[in-house]
Amino acid sequence: MNEISTVRRQLLMAGVVGGMGLTPLAALAQGKYPSKPVRFIVPVSAGGAVDTIARTLGEAVSKRLGQPVRVENKVGASGMLATDFVAKSAPDGYTLTLSLSTALLINQFLYNKMPYNPQKDLLLLSQVSAAAVVLVVNPSVPATDMPSLLAWCKANKGKVSYGSWGVGSYAHLGGAYMSKALDADMTHVAYKGEAPMMQDLLGGQLQFCFTSALNAKPFLDAGRIKSIGVTGNARMPVLPNVPTIHEQGVKDPAYLVTGWIAIAAPAGVPKDVVDTFYAALQEASKEPAVQERLNAAGFVSVFNNPVDFAKVYVADMAVWKNLVETAGAKLE
C-alpha cells in the first residue's frame, strides 16, 4: 500500500476545485451538467442514520443543481456492492456514492480480494461527517459503564453476542477487538443495517452493540436499552450525559477512532462537473435541515475539500489497518 502515491493522486484530482478557487454557481449554471437526475448510491438499508442523511443532503443539493438527487439503496457485501457499482459507472457525475469509511477505506484491509480499488477507482470528493457511535446494552446486562461491561464479558466467556450493521463496520471491529482483548470468545452477528440489529438487541438475542445516536436515542429515552459510552474523544451533543469510553479510563486507541460518511465518484469525472457538484454540496451543507440531521445523529459536520479529505484518508489508513489486524478480522 503506497500512501504517498495515494496522497499525490488525490491532490492531483483535487485540482478539480481550482486550487480552492471555486467557480460561482451562477457561472457554473451555464454549463451542461447536470441535465438529468443525479443518483446517490447508498450501501445501507432505508431508515438508518446514513440513509436519512443521504436523503436530507440529496434534497438540499438538488435545490442547487436544479435536478433531482435520487437515493438508491444497494445493500450487500459490506458496502462493496454499492461501491463497486459506482466505481464501474460512467465518470460523468450522475452516479455517486454517499458511503461509510467501511466501503471506502476499511474493506481493503479486511478482504483478500475486492472488485474495486478505492485508491484507484474512486475520486474522493468530500467527507460529509465524522461518525462516532454509542455502545448500548440490553437491560438484562448488569453493567453501567465500560469497566463493568468489560468485566462482565470476560466473566461470561463464550456466552455473549454482539451485533453490527455489517462485516467490517466499526460495530464489528470494535466488538471483535473487545472479544480478543478480553479473550471472551464473543459471537458476532452481522445485519443488513442498524434497524434489524436494534430489534434483536431489544429482544435479547444480542447483549450489546455499537450503533448511531439516531437509532439509539429513542430507545434510550424510553428506557428500553442502556448506554455504556461513546467512541471518539468528545461527547455527542445529542447525548451529552453519555461519557466517552476514553474518559471512563479505558484508553485503548480502538475506542478513540471514529468512522466517517463521505461522497465519492468514479475516477475520471471531468473538472467542470466536479466543480459544479462540489460548489452545490458546499452550499447545501449550510442548510439548517442538513446540520440538524447530522447533529441529531450524533455526527460532526465536516464537508472538507478533496485536498483535506486526502490527508484524513491517509492518516486513517494506518489506524484502521492496525485495528483490523488486532481484531484478527480477515475475510475472503
Secondary structure, 3 states (H helix, E strand, C coil): CCHHHHHHHHHHHHHHHHHHCCCCHHHHCCCCCCCCCEEEEECCCCCCHHHHHHHHHHHHHHHHHCCCEEEEECCCHHHHHHHHHHHCCCCCCCEEEEEEHHHHHHHHHHECCCCCCCCCCEEEEEEEEEECCEEEECCCCCCCCHHHHHHHHHHCCCCCEEEECCCCCHHHHHHHHHHHHHCCCCEEEECCCHHHHHHHHHHCCCCEEEECHHHHHHHHHCCCCEEEEECCCCCCCCCCCCCECHHHCCCCHHHCCCEEEEEEEECCCCHHHHHHHHHHHHHHHCCHHHHHHHHHCCCEECCCCHHHHHHHHHHHHHHHHHHHHHHCCCEC
